[in-house]
Amino acid sequence: MAESLSFPLALCLFVVSAGAIWIAGVFLSDTTDVLSTRLKLGEALGGLILLAIVTNLPEIAITASAALNHDLGIAIGNILGGIAIQTVVLVLLDIFGLGRSDPLSYRAASLVLVVEGLLVVAVLVVVLIGTQLPGNLIAYRVTPPSILIAMLWLAGLWLVGRARQHLPWHDDGTAPDGQVPPRGVAEQRKDAYAREQGYGLGRVILIFAIASMVTLLAGVALEQTSEVIADHFGMRGVVFGATVLAAATSLPELSTGLTSIRLGDYQLAVSDIFGGNAFLPVLFLMATLLSGEAVLPAAQKTDIYLTALAILLTVVYLCGMLFRPRRQIGRMGIDSLLVLLLYCLGIVGLAFIK
């Protein structure tokens, strides 16, 4: 069906789908926070898993559609490119969320976020290992790296949950002169507003379900139209998936982060990005199951390049939260400026890889 679409129609459908993901993402974010509060998931493992899945519904839809069509280039590029560009979302949150105030990494700094960032790095290292294994290392439609990534993610979530409850450090690893309200205040305020509006649990679940369905359908439409648009501009699937497509699917994280910062929950804004980035490689397991092929060994040089770029960007923000520089350049912290420059240089370099 996608191949029969003209370029103007495909572009229009792509833009409409991206807009639908943005609008549905707002409702999805709000209802997820309300459900986490009312079902008392909060800091529990279930809450972390629900949040990771919900904020990455567009990526799930695109990966599933691409895997079923055996278009592994789009699937791999969307996952790995999505991690890099979702890290760049923190730059936008720093610029438009805080403005001429302290940098985001200064306000949100905590050892719990450092643990979450290290989980992202650990999962991506396993991805790099998996790309070097032979493609015939598959049994029962699964591969050792995809299983290991899922297990590592679950173990990492357990560690993050433990870290959120208690760390053997002064003030549980919270930096001085940082976020004043306790972490999770955004979820509590959203739930309080929903109760004021008379939203019962059933209505919240209904809105959540509708927003999820819209997001999934829009994600499939993005994947179907992306090939037509990429061909029109002469872009390779991995380049398009790592830039334009990944940016479109990152809209829910941007809207969610801006809302969290507006409510004074800076740590939640950063945690949503790190949590989503740690979850995205788990989709390689789903892609392997649906396609019946070993996905990671099919990764190209560009995919390995994007993985290394995502690790580099994550490490920059980890250093920013540890050293907490207060200087701003162009309404952003030094770490955000460095991330933006590295990402732009990285995308330019991507075009030179054969």
FIPA-852989 format. One record per residue (C-alpha): x, z, y; residue in one letter. Coordinates in nm, 4 decimals, padded with zeros to 6 digits. Each point is the difference from the previous one (the first is absolute). Layout:
BEGIN
PT         px         pz         py   res
PT          X          Z          Y     a
...
END
This chain:
BEGIN
PT         px         pz         py   res
PT    00.0000    00.0000    00.0000     m
PT    00.2825    00.0872    00.2395     a
PT    00.1689   -00.3371   -00.0461     e
PT   -00.3152   -00.1803    00.1166     s
PT   -00.0092    00.1893    00.3318     l
PT    00.1178   -00.1746    00.3137     s
PT    00.2604    00.1746    00.2130     f
PT   -00.2388    00.0900    00.2890     p
PT   -00.2535    00.1450   -00.2426     l
PT    00.2675    00.1906   -00.1927     a
PT    00.1448    00.1384    00.3237     l
PT   -00.3442    00.1058    00.1221     c
PT   -00.0774    00.1704   -00.3311     l
PT    00.3402    00.1716    00.0071     f
PT   -00.0620    00.1400    00.3508     v
PT   -00.3541    00.1117   -00.0845     v
PT    00.1245    00.1702   -00.3174     s
PT    00.2738    00.1801    00.1944     a
PT   -00.2600    00.1206    00.2510     g
PT   -00.2250    00.1185   -00.2821     a
PT    00.2914    00.1940   -00.1489     i
PT    00.0664    00.1658    00.3380     w
PT   -00.3644    00.1060    00.0502     i
PT   -00.0524    00.1037   -00.3617     a
PT    00.3328    00.1834    00.0098     g
PT   -00.1235    00.2237    00.2818     v
PT   -00.3096    00.1013   -00.1994     f
PT    00.2076    00.0307   -00.3160     l
PT    00.2496    00.2313    00.1683     s
PT   -00.2675    00.2223    00.1535     d
PT   -00.2066    00.0315   -00.3185     t
PT    00.3109    00.0643   -00.2113     t
PT    00.0983    00.2927    00.2219     d
PT   -00.3550    00.1375   -00.0110     v
PT   -00.0153   -00.0345   -00.3799     l
PT    00.3410    00.1674   -00.0375     s
PT   -00.1269    00.2939    00.2043     t
PT   -00.3432    00.0368   -00.1583     r
PT    00.1206   -00.0526   -00.3561     l
PT    00.2902    00.2355    00.0738     k
PT    00.2586   -00.2562   -00.1054     l
PT    00.2055    00.0669    00.3121     g
PT    00.3632    00.0509   -00.0924     e
PT   -00.0714   -00.0245   -00.3730     a
PT    00.1370   -00.2795   -00.2167     l
PT   -00.3429   -00.1637   -00.0173     g
PT   -00.0184   -00.0219    00.3776     g
PT    00.3427   -00.1613    00.0221     l
PT   -00.0882   -00.2595   -00.2649     i
PT   -00.3364   -00.0797    00.1635     l
PT    00.1624   -00.0463    00.3399     l
PT    00.2759   -00.2225   -00.1386     a
PT   -00.2488   -00.2262   -00.1793     i
PT   -00.2464   -00.0209    00.2880     v
PT    00.2533   -00.0892    00.2685     t
PT    00.1374   -00.2788   -00.2208     n
PT   -00.3238   -00.1612   -00.1144     l
PT    00.0895   -00.3337    00.1701     p
PT    00.3333   -00.0088   -00.1842     e
PT   -00.1751    00.0886   -00.3264     i
PT   -00.2464   -00.2864    00.0430     a
PT    00.2702   -00.2512    00.0922     i
PT    00.2311    00.1057   -00.2842     t
PT   -00.2808   -00.0136   -00.2554     a
PT   -00.1156   -00.3433    00.1158     s
PT    00.3547   -00.1380    00.0075     a
PT    00.0817    00.1428   -00.3439     a
PT   -00.3132   -00.1499   -00.1563     l
PT    00.0966   -00.3362    00.1515     n
PT    00.3598    00.0504   -00.1234     h
PT    00.1203   -00.0369    00.3598     d
PT    00.2664    00.2665   -00.0361     l
PT    00.1809   -00.1064    00.3190     g
PT   -00.2913    00.1082    00.2197     i
PT   -00.0480    00.3218   -00.1999     a
PT    00.3656    00.1049    00.0171     i
PT    00.0433   -00.1035    00.3636     g
PT   -00.3166    00.1818    00.1046     n
PT    00.1055    00.3249   -00.1677     i
PT    00.3627    00.0087    00.1117     l
PT   -00.0636   -00.1599    00.3385     g
PT   -00.2882    00.2412    00.0506     g
PT    00.2327    00.2981   -00.0366     i
PT    00.2352   -00.1332    00.2666     a
PT   -00.2694   -00.0879    00.2509     i
PT   -00.1969    00.3208   -00.0587     q
PT    00.3155    00.1860    00.0959     t
PT    00.0004   -00.2041    00.3217     v
PT   -00.3552    00.1287    00.0605     v
PT    00.1706    00.3294    00.0881     l
PT    00.1628   -00.1851    00.2918     v
PT   -00.3429   -00.0998    00.1313     l
PT   -00.1273    00.3538   -00.0452     l
PT    00.3014    00.1265    00.1944     d
PT   -00.0630   -00.2439    00.2870     i
PT   -00.3786    00.0048    00.0282     f
PT   -00.0747    00.3388   -00.1546     g
PT    00.2281    00.2317    00.1931     l
PT    00.1037   -00.2195    00.2926     g
PT    00.2373    00.1607    00.2470     r
PT    00.0249    00.3265   -00.1850     s
PT    00.2298    00.1216   -00.2746     d
PT    00.0732   -00.2531   -00.2786     p
PT   -00.2198    00.0079   -00.3078     l
PT    00.2852    00.1109   -00.2257     s
PT    00.0680    00.2946    00.2315     y
PT   -00.3615    00.1196   -00.0045     r
PT   -00.0654   -00.0633   -00.3680     a
PT    00.3331    00.1177   -00.1418     a
PT   -00.0290    00.2165   -00.3121     s
PT    00.1805    00.0321   -00.3311     l
PT   -00.3206   -00.0949   -00.1823     v
PT    00.0099   -00.3426    00.1644     l
PT    00.3670   -00.0299   -00.0961     v
PT   -00.1024    00.0603   -00.3631     v
PT   -00.2673   -00.2703    00.0308     e
PT    00.2512   -00.2430    00.1479     g
PT    00.2460    00.0711   -00.2806     l
PT   -00.2769   -00.0799   -00.2486     l
PT   -00.0351   -00.3431    00.1626     v
PT    00.3743   -00.0590   -00.0347     v
PT    00.0030    00.1165   -00.3639     a
PT   -00.2881   -00.2289   -00.0993     v
PT    00.1607   -00.2997    00.1713     l
PT    00.3294    00.0651   -00.1798     v
PT   -00.1866   -00.0271   -00.3325     v
PT   -00.1498   -00.3267    00.1266     v
PT    00.3517   -00.1354    00.0577     l
PT    00.0999    00.1073   -00.3499     i
PT   -00.3062   -00.1697   -00.1471     g
PT    00.0826   -00.3339    00.1636     t
PT    00.3229   -00.0177   -00.2004     q
PT   -00.1589    00.0435   -00.3430     l
PT   -00.0914   -00.2974   -00.2232     p
PT   -00.3483   -00.1459    00.0243     g
PT   -00.0666    00.0299   -00.3727     n
PT    00.0239    00.3800    00.0133     l
PT   -00.3765    00.0433   -00.0212     i
PT   -00.2342    00.1487   -00.2601     a
PT   -00.3760    00.0550    00.0083     y
PT   -00.0054   -00.1636    00.3470     r
PT    00.2216    00.2705    00.1542     v
PT    00.3702    00.0258    00.0786     t
PT    00.2272    00.3077    00.0120     p
PT    00.0664   -00.0260    00.3785     p
PT   -00.3715   -00.0230    00.0865     s
PT   -00.0753    00.3065   -00.2143     i
PT    00.2952    00.1888    00.1474     l
PT   -00.1117   -00.0789    00.3561     i
PT   -00.3497    00.1370   -00.0683     a
PT    00.1390    00.3151   -00.1638     m
PT    00.2504    00.0511    00.2816     l
PT   -00.2772   -00.0375    00.2579     w
PT   -00.2187    00.2608   -00.1732     l
PT    00.2942    00.2402   -00.0348     a
PT    00.0853   -00.0572    00.3654     g
PT   -00.3566    00.0768    00.1066     l
PT    00.0176    00.3249   -00.1947     w
PT    00.3213    00.0933    00.1805     l
PT   -00.1534   -00.0902    00.3366     v
PT   -00.3020    00.2151   -00.0828     g
PT    00.2281    00.2910   -00.0842     r
PT    00.1993   -00.0555    00.3183     a
PT   -00.3163    00.0055    00.2110     r
PT   -00.0968    00.3363   -00.1475     q
PT    00.3391    00.1672    00.0370     h
PT    00.3646   -00.0810    00.0594     l
PT    00.2748    00.2629   -00.0263     p
PT    00.1008   -00.0678    00.3621     w
PT   -00.0751    00.1704    00.3297     h
PT   -00.3574   -00.0904    00.1074     d
PT   -00.0328   -00.2201   -00.3087     d
PT    00.2204   -00.2688    00.1489     g
PT   -00.1998   -00.0495    00.3208     t
PT    00.2160   -00.0974    00.2956     a
PT   -00.0130    00.2069    00.3227     p
PT   -00.1866   -00.1439    00.3006     d
PT   -00.1749   -00.2506   -00.2231     g
PT   -00.3641   -00.0368   -00.0963     q
PT   -00.2001    00.3011    00.1180     v
PT   -00.3273   -00.0340   -00.1985     p
PT    00.0337    00.0486   -00.3759     p
PT    00.0297   -00.3069   -00.2183     r
PT   -00.3397   -00.1282   -00.1086     g
PT   -00.1706    00.0760    00.3312     v
PT   -00.1090   -00.3652    00.0290     a
PT   -00.1920    00.0209   -00.3287     e
PT   -00.1710    00.3225    00.1075     q
PT   -00.1048   -00.1457    00.3353     r
PT   -00.1397   -00.3145   -00.1617     k
PT   -00.2012    00.2115   -00.2434     d
PT   -00.1294    00.2183    00.2838     a
PT   -00.1115   -00.3097    00.1926     y
PT   -00.1731   -00.1414   -00.3099     a
PT   -00.1895    00.3254   -00.0454     r
PT   -00.1045   -00.0041    00.3652     e
PT   -00.1414   -00.3491   -00.0525     q
PT   -00.1891    00.1199   -00.3061     g
PT    00.1978   -00.2058   -00.2530     y
PT   -00.0647    00.1405   -00.3458     g
PT    00.2307   -00.0503   -00.2958     l
PT   -00.2156   -00.2819   -00.1399     g
PT    00.0135   -00.1965    00.3255     r
PT    00.3751    00.0449    00.0262     v
PT    00.0469   -00.1292   -00.3561     i
PT   -00.2261   -00.3003    00.0756     l
PT    00.2026   -00.0931    00.3107     i
PT    00.3203    00.0474   -00.1997     f
PT   -00.1256   -00.2311   -00.2767     a
PT   -00.1140   -00.2726    00.2430     i
PT    00.3262    00.0134    00.1958     a
PT    00.1972   -00.0180   -00.3261     s
PT   -00.1918   -00.3079   -00.1156     m
PT    00.0436   -00.1746    00.3355     v
PT    00.3726    00.0760   -00.0064     t
PT    00.0413   -00.1313   -00.3541     l
PT   -00.1898   -00.3227    00.0688     l
PT    00.1877   -00.0558    00.3256     a
PT    00.3280    00.0580   -00.1826     g
PT   -00.0852   -00.2688   -00.2556     v
PT   -00.0933   -00.2378    00.2838     a
PT    00.3357    00.0661    00.1662     l
PT    00.1859   -00.0852   -00.3201     e
PT   -00.2041   -00.3150   -00.0618     q
PT    00.0489   -00.1362    00.3523     t
PT    00.3635    00.1055    00.0401     s
PT    00.1304   -00.2830   -00.2187     e
PT   -00.1741   -00.2631    00.2143     v
PT    00.1361    00.1510    00.3216     i
PT    00.3502    00.0408   -00.1417     a
PT    00.0059   -00.3617   -00.1167     d
PT   -00.1198   -00.1210    00.3397     h
PT    00.2879    00.1703    00.1805     f
PT    00.2501   -00.0842   -00.2735     g
PT    00.0614    00.3657   -00.0836     m
PT    00.0935    00.1233   -00.3448     r
PT   -00.2450    00.2330   -00.1673     g
PT    00.2378    00.2946    00.0097     v
PT    00.0722   -00.0420    00.3730     v
PT   -00.3688   -00.0283    00.0879     f
PT   -00.0893    00.2878   -00.2306     g
PT    00.2709    00.2203    00.1501     a
PT   -00.0976   -00.0674    00.3610     t
PT   -00.3463   -00.1285    00.0948     v
PT   -00.1835    00.1056   -00.3164     l
PT    00.1699    00.3406   -00.0111     a
PT   -00.0804    00.0565    00.3680     a
PT   -00.3691   -00.0784   -00.0574     a
PT   -00.0222    00.2432   -00.2905     t
PT    00.1734    00.2726    00.2039     s
PT   -00.2829    00.0206    00.2534     l
PT   -00.1706    00.2999   -00.1703     p
PT    00.3234    00.2017    00.0218     e
PT    00.0289   -00.0843    00.3706     l
PT   -00.3553    00.1076    00.0824     s
PT    00.0311    00.3130   -00.2144     t
PT    00.3313    00.0961    00.1595     g
PT   -00.1278   -00.0450    00.3560     l
PT   -00.3006    00.2201   -00.0796     t
PT    00.2201    00.2732   -00.1511     s
PT    00.2332   -00.0009    00.3016     i
PT   -00.2949    00.0112    00.2408     r
PT   -00.1200    00.3121   -00.1833     l
PT    00.3483    00.1554    00.0221     g
PT    00.0881   -00.0336   -00.3706     d
PT    00.3341   -00.1816    00.0280     y
PT    00.1167    00.1036   -00.3453     q
PT   -00.3085   -00.1528   -00.1629     l
PT    00.0650   -00.3316    00.1766     a
PT    00.3534   -00.0219   -00.1430     v
PT   -00.1087    00.1354   -00.3393     s
PT   -00.2627   -00.2751   -00.0364     d
PT    00.2688   -00.2651    00.0465     i
PT    00.2515    00.1590   -00.2371     f
PT   -00.2714    00.0732   -00.2552     g
PT   -00.1260   -00.3576    00.0067     g
PT    00.3525   -00.1393   -00.0272     n
PT    00.0737    00.2160   -00.3045     a
PT   -00.3228   -00.1189   -00.1655     f
PT    00.0386   -00.3748    00.0557     l
PT    00.2652   -00.0542   -00.2748     p
PT   -00.2445    00.1562   -00.2498     v
PT   -00.1983   -00.3218    00.0424     l
PT    00.2702   -00.1758   -00.2029     f
PT   -00.1492    00.1720   -00.3047     l
PT   -00.3434   -00.1416    00.0825     m
PT    00.1470   -00.3451    00.0648     a
PT    00.1789    00.0078   -00.3360     t
PT   -00.3152    00.1048   -00.1837     l
PT   -00.2134   -00.2695    00.1635     l
PT    00.2486   -00.2867   -00.0222     s
PT    00.1499    00.0866   -00.3380     g
PT    00.3426   -00.0802    00.1442     e
PT    00.2945    00.2177    00.0946     a
PT   -00.0399   -00.0078    00.3779     v
PT    00.3168    00.1704    00.1233     l
PT    00.2450   -00.2294   -00.1867     p
PT   -00.1744   -00.2901    00.1777     a
PT    00.1101    00.1369    00.3358     a
PT    00.2050   -00.2391    00.2091     q
PT    00.2960    00.0723    00.2284     k
PT   -00.2420    00.0338    00.2897     t
PT   -00.1938    00.2731   -00.1814     d
PT    00.3161    00.2004   -00.0702     i
PT    00.0970   -00.0533    00.3631     y
PT   -00.3345    00.1398    00.1208     l
PT    00.0334    00.3019   -00.2276     t
PT    00.3416    00.0825    00.1437     a
PT   -00.1389   -00.0487    00.3524     l
PT   -00.2855    00.2430   -00.0701     a
PT    00.2469    00.2612   -00.1274     i
PT    00.2128   -00.0426    00.3124     l
PT   -00.2970    00.0404    00.2352     l
PT   -00.1167    00.3113   -00.1851     t
PT    00.3456    00.1582    00.0180     v
PT    00.0114   -00.0597    00.3776     v
PT   -00.3217    00.1982    00.0466     y
PT    00.1210    00.2739   -00.2345     l
PT    00.3096    00.0388    00.2187     c
PT   -00.2233    00.0019    00.3080     g
PT   -00.2053    00.2894   -00.1367     m
PT    00.3125    00.1950   -00.0954     l
PT    00.1911   -00.0472    00.3281     f
PT   -00.3122   -00.0257    00.2242     r
PT    00.1371   -00.1838    00.3060     p
PT   -00.2349    00.0378    00.2992     r
PT    00.1198   -00.2994    00.1999     r
PT   -00.2417   -00.2903    00.0360     q
PT    00.0736   -00.3654    00.0692     i
PT   -00.2959   -00.2231    00.0812     g
PT   -00.2558    00.2716   -00.0872     r
PT    00.1504    00.0462   -00.3485     m
PT    00.2550    00.2263   -00.1626     g
PT    00.3502   -00.1177   -00.0822     i
PT   -00.0846   -00.0108   -00.3702     d
PT   -00.3102   -00.2137    00.0642     s
PT    00.2026   -00.2400    00.2136     l
PT    00.2613   -00.0290   -00.2728     l
PT   -00.2680   -00.0607   -00.2645     v
PT   -00.1586   -00.2721    00.2133     l
PT    00.3339   -00.1744    00.0554     l
PT    00.0976    00.0236   -00.3674     l
PT   -00.3362   -00.1376   -00.1108     y
PT    00.0182   -00.2959    00.2397     c
PT    00.3553   -00.0770   -00.1093     l
PT   -00.1068    00.0397   -00.3619     g
PT   -00.2828   -00.2519    00.0323     i
PT    00.2346   -00.2459    00.1701     v
PT    00.2470    00.0452   -00.2843     g
PT   -00.2796   -00.0565   -00.2519     l
PT   -00.0293   -00.3598    00.1158     a
PT    00.3639   -00.0698   -00.0929     f
PT   -00.0313    00.1141   -00.3619     i
PT   -00.0188   -00.2918   -00.2410     k
END
